């Protein structure tokens, strides 16, 4: 059994573009623990414990999702109190991202997985163990990223992400 999730796939260059936002976030809460740059991602659907058979079915189902590449503009730093994280998010969620997440959720629900969250709130976790108010919100210089892939990742010990099992290109 492996702990898996689907996420937008950012290139190494895009992950590097996120680092100044992470530094800005860490100034707000210097005791927070920065997320490693190669672990910066935007989750589409968290699966939890998954066996090999489920994994193969999910990869096959996800490969049937057909959406055009899109862009996302990240422009808001904020916090979740539980878990204690600082994150970067869009002030307006692109319709294409909502469609992708909805199709991903349908695939996962059909495979027997339930959504653990009440409402999808797209964000990129920049730092953990952040002791800041959940009401904190700051607009930052917008960063627009082009999205053309999503992938299935393994979560190891809750904070390291690796072992991409499948990368799915979006239809051009």
Secondary structure, DSSP 8 states (H G I E B T S, - for coil): -EEEEEEE---HHHHHHHHHHHHHHHHH-TTSEE--GGG--EEEEEEEEE-HHHHHHHHHHHTT---B-EEEEEEEEEEETTTTEEEEE-SS--HHHHHHHHHHHHHHHHTT---SSSS----EEEEES----TT-EEEEEEEEEEE-EEEEEEEETTTEEEEEEEEEE-B-
